[in-house]
Amino acid sequence: MLTLLFALFGVMTAYCCYSVFFYGGRWVSNPYNPRITSQKQSVVMGTVTDRDGAVLAYTDASGARRYSDNRETRMAVSQVVGDSGGQVSTGVETFHAPYLLGFKSSVWERLADAFTGTPQRGDDVRLTISERLSRHITESFPEGKRGAVVVMNYKTGEILAMVSLPQFDPEDMESALADEEAGALVNRATQGLYPPGSTFKIVTLASALENLPDLDDFAFNCTGYYPVGNYSVTESAEHGVQSLKQAFVHSCNTAFAALSQDLSYQMLGATAEQLGFNENFMFGDLIVYNSSYPIDDLSAEDLAWSSIGQGRVLATPLHMALIACTVARGGLSVEPTLLASITTAQGGARKLPAREPGSRALPAAVAQEIEEDMIAVVKSGTGTRAALGDGYVVAGKTGSAEVSDDEGVAAHAWFVGYVVNDNAPYAVSVLVEHGGSGGAVAAPIARRALQRAINLGL
């Protein structure tokens, strides 16, 4: 019994150390942490700017926390920046409070403040996002619709825009709190879990290319429905006999449902997990909810629905942008980053959090084949409305994720893709709740966002 007691104590100690190491930073920045409230009474909170130096949040002469003078800017970056009261717990104002409130200041920095008689001041934080791009995305989003748009640099992992709608004005929190049902305080880009619909076919295609032989001989006759188990997977049109590439370009549900039966839950699940599903995202710069793919041994029909991004498969728009980045990088993953630089009150540079190096998520040959198929989607398939001019090639995938058996409830509209250009390494993910067709609704939003990023030279 004594040995067992010591063993349990050892396990508890090890778990405590593990929790502090991995979750300590999140505990410190929790809005309910009384030290945060106490620190705000004695420390001048640092300034938050975008990548170009535009001020997004600052402390005025009276000690009050203020935000951009431009209301459109305040709204467009509201979920990223957050609010002074910590209502948006994933916003920079709360999650990076350890920098903004001076928790990261060294003893020497605090002594310098005391010696000069100046009030202690927190660090200034410059973000990777562009307020100009964020405003443009907000203006081009369908009026009255909810959703999210993420634009990233797939070479560096920098988040250039992370827009969530509806939005709120941090200078008028009473209105936001009075209408919590609108969900404006939720960052749909990182917290919204949605069925990814046909954008998940990127994952299914990757799994097939990696695990199944002789795919060059793949031929499937689409008759508009595919019976599997006690159900049938349906398609809006009869595509006839198709190769795997043609099925991907046409976004054929029945072909991918049939393909899933050869893959099995184990193969498809393994590829999904390689690409981040069921992973506990512990990024240093931001909080991202975990996407999920069911890996238990289920029925054939559940497998078929999962292969086309329906059933119990759920993903955030940011995660789908990361999958696009992985394909663009030849199969290498990248960590999303939101902090561009941190400046101390004395003008020095604070070291940024450690970044995880990219890992091999897909074989390079598989990523290359997927890219070619995604280019075909935009050139001649369901994603033609995402195409750019001026010689820029876009690789992408549309999705229309059904969320109800009621045909009167419109599907969620998706588009995921990127620009195939080293001088414009932009990836995008668009989600419009109940937007309908991904090709008709989400793809044009993606095109406008990518074009604006190119014009701004981000």
Residue pairs with C-beta under 8 A, 6 or more apart in sequence:
22 282
25 98
25 284
26 95
26 287
27 33
28 35
28 97
28 98
28 103
29 36
29 94
29 95
29 96
29 97
29 98
30 36
30 89
30 94
31 85
31 86
31 87
31 89
31 94
32 86
36 86
36 94
36 97
36 101
39 97
39 101
39 102
39 103
40 101
42 119
42 120
43 101
43 102
43 119
43 120
43 121
43 122
44 59
44 63
44 119
44 120
44 121
44 122
45 59
45 65
45 100
45 101
45 122
46 59
46 99
46 100
46 101
46 102
46 121
46 122
46 123
46 124
46 125
46 345
47 55
47 57
47 58
47 59
47 124
47 125
48 55
48 56
48 57
48 58
48 81
48 92
48 93
48 100
48 124
48 125
48 126
48 127
49 55
49 56
49 124
49 125
49 126
49 127
50 56
50 77
50 126
50 127
50 129
50 130
50 131
51 126
51 127
51 128
51 129
51 130
51 158
51 160
51 340
51 458
52 130
52 131
52 132
53 126
54 68
54 73
54 131
54 132
55 68
56 67
56 68
56 73
56 74
56 77
56 81
56 127
56 131
57 65
57 66
57 67
57 68
57 81
57 92
57 93
57 170
58 65
58 66
58 67
59 65
59 66
60 66
65 84
65 93
66 171
67 74
67 81
67 170
67 171
68 74
68 77
68 131
71 169
71 171
72 135
72 138
72 139
73 131
73 134
73 135
74 169
74 170
74 171
75 138
75 167
75 168
75 169
76 131
76 134
76 135
76 137
76 138
76 163
76 167
77 129
77 131
77 134
78 88
78 167
78 168
78 169
78 170
78 184
79 88
79 90
79 91
79 162
79 164
79 167
79 185
79 186
79 187
79 188
79 189
80 91
80 92
80 127
80 129
80 134
80 162
80 187
80 338
81 91
81 92
81 93
81 170
82 88
82 89
82 90
82 91
82 92
82 93
82 94
82 95
82 170
83 91
83 93
83 168
83 170
83 173
84 93
84 170
85 173
86 93
86 94
87 173
87 176
87 177
87 185
88 94
88 185
88 187
89 95
89 287
90 187
90 190
90 191
90 286
90 287
91 187
92 100
92 125
92 127
92 338
93 100
95 286
95 287
96 125
96 339
97 103
98 104
99 122
99 123
99 125
99 342
99 350
100 122
100 123
100 125
101 122
102 110
102 120
102 121
102 122
102 123
102 345
104 123
104 342
104 350
105 120
105 122
105 123
105 344
105 345
109 344
109 345
109 346
110 120
112 346
113 119
113 120
113 121
113 345
120 345
121 345
122 345
123 342
123 343
123 344
123 345
123 350
124 342
124 343
125 339
125 341
125 342
126 339
126 340
126 341
126 342
126 343
127 338
127 339
127 340
128 158
128 159
128 160
128 337
128 338
128 339
128 340
129 159
129 160
129 161
129 162
129 338
130 160
130 161
130 453
130 456
130 458
132 452
132 456
133 151
133 160
133 161
133 449
133 452
133 453
133 456
133 458
134 161
134 162
134 163
136 448
136 449
136 452
137 149
137 151
137 161
137 163
137 445
137 448
137 449
137 452
138 163
138 165
138 167
140 445
140 448
140 449
141 147
141 149
141 163
141 165
141 432
141 445
142 432
142 435
142 441
142 445
145 165
145 432
145 433
145 434
145 435
146 165
146 166
146 183
146 188
146 432
146 433
146 434
147 164
147 165
147 188
147 317
147 412
147 413
147 430
147 431
147 432
147 433
147 435
148 162
148 163
148 164
148 165
148 187
148 188
148 189
148 192
148 317
148 429
148 430
148 431
149 161
149 162
149 163
149 189
149 317
149 428
149 429
149 430
149 431
149 445
149 446
149 449
150 159
150 161
150 162
150 163
150 189
150 317
150 318
150 321
150 428
150 429
151 159
151 160
151 161
151 162
151 321
151 426
151 427
151 428
151 449
151 450
151 453
152 158
152 159
152 160
152 321
152 322
152 325
152 336
152 426
152 427
152 428
153 160
153 425
153 426
153 427
153 458
154 324
154 325
154 328
154 329
154 334
154 418
154 425
154 426
154 427
155 329
155 334
155 422
155 425
156 334
156 337
156 425
157 325
157 334
157 335
157 336
157 337
157 355
158 337
158 340
159 286
159 318
159 336
159 337
159 338
160 426
160 453
160 458
161 449
161 453
162 187
162 189
162 190
162 318
162 338
163 189
164 186
164 187
164 188
164 189
164 192
165 188
166 182
166 183
166 184
167 184
168 175
168 176
168 184
168 185
169 175
169 176
176 184
176 185
186 192
188 317
188 431
188 433
189 316
189 317
189 318
190 286
190 287
190 288
190 289
190 316
190 317
190 318
191 287
191 289
191 316
192 289
192 316
192 317
192 431
193 289
193 291
193 292
193 314
193 315
193 316
194 314
194 315
194 316
194 317
194 401
194 412
194 431
194 433
195 309
195 310
195 311
195 313
195 314
195 315
195 401
195 402
195 403
195 412
196 309
196 313
196 314
196 315
196 320
196 399
196 401
196 414
197 308
197 309
197 310
197 399
197 400
197 401
197 402
197 411
197 412
197 414
197 438
198 251
198 253
198 308
198 309
198 382
198 397
198 398
198 399
198 400
198 401
198 414
198 438
199 309
199 320
199 397
199 398
199 399
199 414
199 415
199 416
199 438
200 306
200 307
200 308
200 309
200 313
200 315
200 399
201 248
201 251
201 256
201 307
201 308
201 309
201 397
201 399
202 323
202 324
202 327
202 370
202 374
202 397
202 416
203 268
203 271
203 272
203 275
203 277
203 323
204 256
204 259
204 260
204 263
204 268
204 271
204 307
204 308
205 244
205 248
205 370
205 373
206 271
206 275
206 362
206 366
206 367
206 370
207 263
207 267
207 268
207 270
207 271
207 272
208 215
208 244
208 259
208 262
208 263
209 215
209 366
209 369
209 370
210 271
210 362
210 363
210 366
211 263
211 267
211 271
212 259
212 262
212 263
215 244
218 243
218 244
218 259
219 241
219 242
219 243
220 241
220 242
220 247
220 252
220 254
220 255
220 258
220 259
221 240
221 241
221 242
222 235
222 238
222 239
222 240
222 241
222 242
222 247
222 252
222 254
222 255
223 238
223 254
224 234
224 235
224 236
224 237
224 238
224 254
225 232
225 233
225 234
225 235
225 254
226 232
226 233
226 234
226 235
226 253
226 254
226 255
226 257
226 258
226 304
228 257
228 261
228 300
228 301
228 304
229 299
229 300
229 301
229 304
230 301
231 301
231 304
233 253
233 254
233 257
233 301
233 304
233 305
233 308
234 253
234 254
235 252
235 253
235 254
239 246
239 247
239 250
239 252
239 255
242 250
242 252
242 255
244 255
244 259
245 372
245 373
245 376
246 252
247 255
247 256
247 259
248 373
248 376
248 377
248 381
248 397
249 373
249 376
249 377
249 380
249 381
249 382
250 381
250 382
251 377
251 381
251 382
251 397
251 398
251 399
253 308
256 307
256 308
257 304
257 305
257 307
257 308
259 307
260 268
260 303
260 304
260 306
260 307
261 300
261 303
261 304
263 303
263 307
264 303
265 294
265 295
265 296
265 297
265 298
265 303
265 306
266 295
268 293
268 303
268 306
268 307
269 293
269 294
269 295
272 278
272 293
273 279
273 293
273 295
274 361
274 362
275 323
275 326
275 333
275 361
275 362
276 291
276 319
276 322
276 323
276 333
276 361
277 291
277 292
277 293
277 313
277 315
277 319
278 290
278 291
278 292
278 293
278 295
279 290
279 291
280 290
281 288
281 289
281 290
281 319
283 335
283 336
284 335
284 353
284 354
284 355
285 336
285 337
285 338
285 339
285 353
286 336
286 338
288 316
288 318
288 319
288 336
289 316
291 314
291 315
291 316
291 319
292 312
292 313
292 314
292 315
293 306
293 312
293 313
294 302
294 306
294 311
294 312
294 313
302 311
302 312
305 311
306 312
306 313
309 399
309 401
310 401
310 402
317 429
317 430
317 431
318 336
318 429
320 414
320 416
320 429
320 431
321 336
321 416
321 427
321 428
321 429
322 333
322 334
322 336
323 416
324 396
324 416
324 417
324 418
324 427
324 428
324 429
325 333
325 334
325 418
325 427
326 332
326 333
326 334
326 361
326 362
326 367
327 362
327 367
327 370
327 371
327 374
327 395
327 418
328 371
328 395
328 418
328 420
328 425
328 427
329 358
329 367
330 364
330 367
330 368
331 360
331 361
331 362
331 363
331 364
331 366
331 367
332 358
332 359
332 360
332 361
333 358
333 359
333 360
333 361
334 358
335 355
335 356
335 358
337 355
339 352
339 353
341 349
341 352
342 349
342 350
342 351
342 352
343 349
343 350
344 350
362 370
371 395
371 420
374 395
374 396
374 397
374 417
375 393
375 394
375 395
375 420
377 383
377 395
377 396
377 397
377 398
378 384
378 386
378 387
378 393
378 394
378 395
378 396
378 417
379 387
381 398
382 398
382 438
382 439
383 394
383 396
383 397
383 398
383 415
383 417
383 438
383 439
383 443
384 439
384 443
385 439
385 440
385 443
385 444
385 447
386 394
386 396
386 415
386 417
386 443
386 444
386 446
386 447
386 450
387 394
387 447
388 394
388 419
388 447
388 450
388 451
388 454
392 419
392 420
392 421
392 424
392 450
392 454
393 419
393 420
393 421
394 417
394 418
394 419
394 420
394 447
394 450
395 417
395 418
395 420
396 415
396 416
396 417
396 418
396 443
396 446
397 415
397 416
397 417
398 414
398 415
398 437
398 438
398 439
398 442
398 443
399 412
399 413
399 414
399 415
399 416
399 438
399 442
400 411
400 412
400 413
400 414
400 436
400 437
400 438
400 439
401 411
401 412
401 414
402 411
403 409
403 411
403 412
403 434
409 434
410 434
410 435
410 436
411 434
411 435
411 436
411 437
412 431
412 432
412 433
412 434
412 435
413 430
413 431
413 432
413 435
413 436
413 437
413 438
413 440
413 441
413 442
414 429
414 430
414 431
414 432
414 438
414 442
415 428
415 429
415 430
415 438
415 439
415 442
415 443
415 445
415 446
416 428
416 429
416 430
417 427
417 428
417 446
418 425
418 426
418 427
418 428
419 425
419 426
419 427
419 450
419 454
424 450
424 453
424 454
426 450
426 453
426 454
426 458
428 446
428 449
428 450
430 442
430 443
430 445
430 446
430 449
431 442
432 441
432 442
432 445
435 441
435 442
